[in-house]
């Protein structure tokens, strides 16, 4: 099963969803604003890809944080921030048959889906 994690109004999510739909790839969309993200799953992503990849430091939500929250980041602090505000998670996160992709890159999707 393929699961895409993100928020609906994100332009990158829209591009990734269009890519999947144009190729007939069935997927489940996990909407953070409706169901959040559970800590064990997020920790697994961080263990696999590193918190530096999973945390979206370029986004508005992160940039608006007080300096104290942005300083001295480590995995545990980044995970706590992302659980509190899932919009700080890189979008989209995509799980497919053991593969985990952060962000949308058509070449990476093509490799995973052999499209």
N, CA and C of each residue as an Amber inpcrd file, in Angstrom:
protein
   345
   0.8340000  -1.1800000   0.0000000   0.0000000   0.0000000   0.0000000
   0.8830000   1.2480000   0.0000000   0.4110000   2.2720000  -0.6580000
   1.1100000   3.5450000  -0.7350000   0.3580000   4.5650000   0.0980000
   1.0910000   5.2740000   0.9510000   0.4870000   6.3220000   1.7720000
   1.2730000   7.6010000   1.5960000   0.5460000   8.6890000   1.3170000
   1.1430000  10.0140000   1.2320000   0.6970000  10.7950000   2.4630000
   1.6520000  11.4410000   3.1140000   1.3970000  12.2260000   4.3140000
   1.6030000  13.6960000   3.9970000   0.6640000  14.5400000   4.4300000
   0.8350000  15.9610000   4.1970000  -0.3970000  16.7620000   4.5370000
  -0.4510000  17.9580000   3.9460000  -1.5990000  18.8350000   4.1060000
  -2.1470000  19.1540000   2.7150000  -3.4380000  19.3470000   2.6490000
  -4.1100000  19.4450000   1.3470000  -3.7310000  20.6730000   0.5330000
  -3.4930000  21.8050000   1.1710000  -3.2990000  23.0350000   0.4170000
  -1.8430000  23.3090000   0.0270000  -0.9920000  22.3340000   0.1170000
   0.4220000  22.4780000  -0.2280000   0.6160000  22.2440000  -1.7290000
   1.2900000  23.1620000  -2.4010000   1.5200000  23.0300000  -3.8400000
   2.3390000  21.7820000  -4.1810000   3.3180000  21.4500000  -3.3450000
   4.1380000  20.2620000  -3.6070000   3.3070000  18.9970000  -3.4780000
   2.4080000  18.9700000  -2.5040000   1.4850000  17.8340000  -2.3480000
   0.6340000  17.7010000  -3.6100000   0.1250000  18.8130000  -4.0990000
  -0.7120000  18.7760000  -5.2950000   0.0530000  18.2020000  -6.4860000
   1.3160000  18.5820000  -6.6360000   2.1360000  18.0600000  -7.7360000
   2.3600000  16.5520000  -7.5780000   2.6560000  16.1270000  -6.3600000
   2.9020000  14.7040000  -6.1090000   1.6260000  13.8850000  -6.3260000
   0.4940000  14.3950000  -5.8650000  -0.7720000  13.6830000  -6.0570000
  -1.0850000  13.5680000  -7.5420000  -0.8770000  14.6370000  -8.2920000
  -1.1160000  14.6100000  -9.7380000  -0.2050000  13.5830000 -10.4020000
   1.0570000  13.5340000  -9.9970000   2.0080000  12.5750000 -10.5600000
   1.4930000  11.1490000 -10.3450000   1.0920000  10.8360000  -9.1180000
   0.5870000   9.4920000  -8.8110000  -0.6850000   9.1950000  -9.5960000
  -1.6180000  10.1210000  -9.6080000  -2.9000000   9.9020000 -10.2730000
  -2.7280000   9.7550000 -11.7870000  -1.8340000  10.5280000 -12.3820000
  -1.5880000  10.4160000 -13.8270000  -1.0330000   9.0530000 -14.2110000
  -0.4260000   8.3620000 -13.2600000   0.1570000   7.0450000 -13.5190000
  -0.6870000   5.9070000 -12.9520000  -1.8610000   6.2450000 -12.4570000
  -2.7790000   5.2230000 -11.9590000  -2.3370000   4.5720000 -10.6630000
  -1.5320000   5.2630000  -9.8790000  -1.0530000   4.7080000  -8.6110000
  -2.0960000   4.9890000  -7.5250000  -2.6160000   3.9320000  -6.9470000
  -3.5710000   4.0770000  -5.8470000  -2.8020000   4.4050000  -4.5680000
  -3.3370000   5.3200000  -3.7770000  -2.6780000   5.7050000  -2.5400000
  -3.7120000   6.1950000  -1.5390000  -3.3070000   6.2000000  -0.2920000
  -4.1080000   6.7470000   0.7910000  -3.4630000   8.0770000   1.1680000
  -4.2810000   9.0960000   1.3910000  -3.7510000  10.3920000   1.8030000
  -3.9820000  10.5720000   3.2960000  -2.9030000  10.7440000   4.0340000
  -2.9480000  10.9630000   5.4780000  -2.8380000  12.4680000   5.7100000
  -3.9420000  13.0760000   6.0980000  -4.0370000  14.5240000   6.2550000
  -3.6780000  14.9010000   7.6910000  -2.5060000  15.5190000   7.8720000
  -2.0370000  15.8690000   9.2100000  -3.0490000  16.6900000  10.0000000
  -3.7150000  17.6410000   9.3460000  -4.6300000  18.5200000  10.0760000
  -5.8200000  17.7600000  10.6550000  -6.1750000  16.6350000  10.0600000
  -7.3080000  15.8480000  10.5510000  -6.8780000  14.8000000  11.5670000
  -5.7370000  14.1500000  11.3310000  -5.3620000  13.0210000  12.1820000
  -3.9780000  13.1370000  12.8210000  -3.2440000  14.2050000  12.5560000
  -1.9350000  14.3770000  13.1680000  -0.9380000  13.3350000  12.6920000
   0.0760000  13.1220000  13.4920000   1.0990000  12.1100000  13.1950000
   1.4880000  11.4550000  14.5160000   1.6610000  10.1400000  14.4930000
   2.0140000   9.4620000  15.7320000   3.5360000   9.4390000  15.8910000
   3.9720000   9.5270000  17.1220000   5.4010000   9.6260000  17.4170000
   6.2070000   8.4220000  16.9240000   5.7360000   7.1740000  17.0940000
   6.5430000   6.0470000  16.6030000   6.8070000   6.1230000  15.0890000
   5.8180000   6.5160000  14.3090000   6.0120000   6.6250000  12.8590000
   7.0270000   7.7230000  12.5490000   6.8670000   8.8700000  13.1950000
   7.7740000   9.9920000  12.9820000   9.2010000   9.6210000  13.3910000
   9.3410000   8.9320000  14.5140000  10.6770000   8.4910000  14.9480000
  11.2850000   7.5290000  13.9160000  10.4630000   6.6620000  13.3560000
  10.9540000   5.7450000  12.3210000  11.4700000   6.5030000  11.1070000
  10.7440000   7.5410000  10.6910000  11.1920000   8.3620000   9.5620000
  12.5280000   9.0270000   9.8820000  12.6270000   9.5640000  11.1000000
  13.8580000  10.2470000  11.5150000  15.0210000   9.2600000  11.5710000
  14.7620000   8.0520000  12.0610000  15.8190000   7.0360000  12.1020000
  16.2720000   6.6610000  10.7010000  15.3440000   6.6050000   9.7640000
  15.6680000   6.1810000   8.3980000  16.3200000   7.2950000   7.5750000
  15.8030000   8.5280000   7.6990000  16.2580000   9.6210000   6.8390000
  17.0450000  10.7100000   7.5560000  16.9720000  10.7520000   8.8930000
  17.6040000  11.8230000   9.6590000  16.6340000  12.9700000   9.8810000
  16.7000000  13.5630000  11.0630000  15.7610000  14.6540000  11.3740000
  15.9820000  15.8510000  10.4590000  17.2190000  16.0340000   9.9860000
  17.5230000  17.1620000   9.1230000  16.7540000  17.0860000   7.8030000
  16.4460000  15.8680000   7.3470000  15.6720000  15.6720000   6.1230000
  14.1800000  15.7760000   6.3870000  13.7320000  15.2440000   7.4940000
  12.2980000  15.1840000   7.7920000  11.7440000  16.5420000   8.2340000
  12.5250000  17.3200000   8.9480000  12.0760000  18.6300000   9.4110000
  12.1850000  19.6520000   8.2870000  11.0810000  20.3280000   8.0090000
  11.0400000  21.3520000   6.9600000  11.4090000  22.7070000   7.5620000
  12.7050000  23.0170000   7.5550000  13.1660000  24.2860000   8.1340000
  12.9320000  25.4720000   7.2040000  12.5850000  25.2100000   5.9440000
  12.3520000  26.3030000   4.9960000  10.9230000  26.8390000   5.0750000
  10.0450000  26.1240000   5.7320000   8.6340000  26.5010000   5.7740000
   8.3430000  27.6510000   6.7190000   7.2270000  28.2880000   6.4910000
   6.7970000  29.4330000   7.2890000   6.6250000  29.0680000   8.7560000
   6.0450000  27.9140000   9.0260000   5.7800000  27.5190000  10.4130000
   7.0740000  27.4670000  11.2080000   8.1000000  26.8620000  10.6440000
   9.3800000  26.7730000  11.3430000  10.0180000  28.1510000  11.4900000
   9.9920000  28.9250000  10.4260000  10.6500000  30.2420000  10.4570000
   9.9920000  31.1920000  11.4530000   8.7150000  30.9730000  11.7570000
   8.0110000  31.8390000  12.7110000   8.2300000  31.4320000  14.1670000
   8.8940000  30.3100000  14.3900000   9.1540000  29.8780000  15.7610000
  10.0900000  30.8540000  16.4630000   9.9610000  30.9770000  17.7730000
  10.9330000  31.7740000  18.5220000  12.3400000  31.1820000  18.3440000
  13.3250000  32.0320000  18.3970000  14.7110000  31.5880000  18.2100000
  15.0700000  30.4590000  19.1720000  14.5780000  30.5240000  20.3910000
  14.8920000  29.4850000  21.3860000  14.4260000  28.1040000  20.9170000
  13.2880000  28.0520000  20.2110000  12.7780000  26.7780000  19.7030000
  13.5930000  26.2700000  18.5170000  14.1690000  27.1960000  17.7560000
  14.9510000  26.8140000  16.5720000  16.4120000  26.5130000  16.8990000
  16.8590000  26.9390000  18.0680000  18.2690000  26.7720000  18.4430000
  18.5350000  25.3770000  18.9920000  19.7640000  24.9470000  18.8300000
  20.2410000  23.6810000  19.4160000  19.3440000  22.4930000  19.0790000
  18.9660000  22.3840000  17.8170000  18.1100000  21.2750000  17.4050000
  18.8500000  19.9500000  17.4540000  18.1240000  18.9310000  17.8500000
  18.5850000  17.5500000  17.7620000  17.3560000  16.7180000  17.4120000
  17.5170000  15.4210000  17.2920000  16.4100000  14.5720000  16.8540000
  15.1970000  14.6880000  17.7820000  15.4150000  14.6100000  19.0860000
  14.2860000  14.6510000  20.0240000  13.5590000  15.9880000  19.9800000
  14.3090000  17.0750000  19.9110000  13.6830000  18.4000000  19.8630000
  12.9270000  18.5860000  18.5430000  13.5220000  18.1320000  17.4420000
  12.8650000  18.2360000  16.1320000  11.5810000  17.4090000  16.1150000
  11.6150000  16.2100000  16.6600000  10.4280000  15.3530000  16.7110000
   9.3280000  16.0220000  17.5330000   9.6760000  16.5960000  18.6760000
   8.6870000  17.2820000  19.5110000   8.0470000  18.4450000  18.7510000
   8.8540000  19.2040000  18.0140000   8.3150000  20.3190000  17.2180000
   7.3610000  19.8060000  16.1430000   7.7500000  18.7190000  15.4560000
   6.9260000  18.1880000  14.3720000   5.6320000  17.5680000  14.8750000
   5.6610000  16.9480000  16.0390000   4.4310000  16.3910000  16.6090000
   3.4870000  17.5290000  16.9920000   4.0430000  18.5950000  17.5800000
   3.2210000  19.7420000  17.9840000   2.6360000  20.4600000  16.7720000
   3.4070000  20.5340000  15.6770000   2.9640000  21.2390000  14.4760000
   3.3950000  20.4350000  13.2480000   2.5710000  19.4720000  12.8260000
   2.9430000  18.5990000  11.7110000   3.2380000  19.3300000  10.4030000
   2.8220000  20.5850000  10.2760000   3.1530000  21.3170000   9.0540000
   4.6560000  21.5690000   8.9490000   5.4060000  21.2630000  10.0010000
   6.8630000  21.3740000   9.9500000   7.5210000  20.1260000   9.3780000
   6.7330000  19.1200000   9.0480000   7.2800000  17.9070000   8.4410000
   7.4040000  18.1400000   6.9430000   8.5260000  17.7340000   6.3880000
   8.7520000  17.8490000   4.9360000   7.5620000  17.2530000   4.1940000
   7.1510000  17.9150000   3.1140000   5.9850000  17.4480000   2.3650000
   6.3430000  17.1600000   0.9230000   5.7000000  16.1170000   0.4060000
   5.0220000  15.0510000   1.1520000   6.0220000  14.0420000   1.6930000
   5.5660000  13.2580000   2.6430000   6.2790000  12.0520000   3.0280000
   5.4970000  10.9270000   2.3580000   6.1950000  10.0250000   1.7020000
   5.5330000   8.9610000   0.9560000   6.1220000   7.6140000   1.3510000
   5.2540000   6.7040000   1.7670000   5.6470000   5.3300000   2.0800000
   5.1000000   4.4140000   0.9990000   5.9720000   3.5580000   0.4750000
   5.5430000   2.6000000  -0.5450000   6.4280000   1.3640000  -0.4700000
   5.8350000   0.2560000  -0.0340000   6.5160000  -1.0490000  -0.0090000
   7.9360000  -0.9600000   0.5510000   8.0650000  -0.3390000   1.7200000
   9.3620000  -0.2430000   2.3840000  10.1800000   0.9790000   1.9990000
   9.8130000   1.6350000   0.9110000  10.5140000   2.8630000   0.5070000
   9.9100000   4.0490000   1.2540000  10.7470000   5.0250000   1.5460000
  10.3040000   6.2460000   2.1970000  10.9200000   7.4240000   1.4580000
  10.0650000   8.3050000   0.9450000  10.5350000   9.4830000   0.2170000
  10.0960000  10.7440000   0.9500000  11.0030000  11.7040000   1.0580000
  10.7040000  12.9980000   1.6670000  10.7320000  14.0450000   0.5640000
   9.6300000  14.7740000   0.4170000   9.5470000  15.7640000  -0.6430000
   9.1210000  15.1030000  -1.9460000   8.9530000  15.9150000  -2.9690000
   8.5460000  15.3760000  -4.2630000   9.6100000  15.6680000  -5.3090000
  10.1960000  14.5880000  -5.8060000  11.1260000  14.6680000  -6.9280000
  10.6580000  13.6230000  -7.9360000  10.2060000  14.0510000  -9.1200000
   9.6670000  13.1030000 -10.0980000  10.5940000  11.9190000 -10.3780000
  11.9090000  12.1480000 -10.4460000  12.8420000  11.0520000 -10.7190000
  12.8450000  10.0140000  -9.5980000  12.7610000  10.4800000  -8.3550000
  12.7290000   9.5540000  -7.2210000  11.4260000   8.7600000  -7.2210000
  10.3090000   9.4120000  -7.5180000   9.0310000   8.7110000  -7.6100000
   9.0800000   7.6800000  -8.7370000   9.6270000   8.0660000  -9.8850000
   9.7170000   7.1540000 -11.0160000  10.5350000   5.9190000 -10.6640000
  11.6100000   6.1030000  -9.8990000  12.4400000   4.9720000  -9.5040000
  11.6820000   4.0170000  -8.5790000  10.9440000   4.5760000  -7.6420000
  10.1960000   3.7480000  -6.6850000   9.0470000   3.0100000  -7.3640000
   8.3480000   3.7140000  -8.2640000   7.1860000   3.1270000  -8.9150000
   7.5180000   2.5210000 -10.2800000   8.7760000   2.5590000 -10.6460000
   9.2420000   2.0120000 -11.9350000   8.3800000   2.5260000 -13.0770000
   8.1510000   3.8520000 -13.0300000   7.3030000   4.4950000 -14.0490000
   8.1470000   5.2730000 -15.0420000
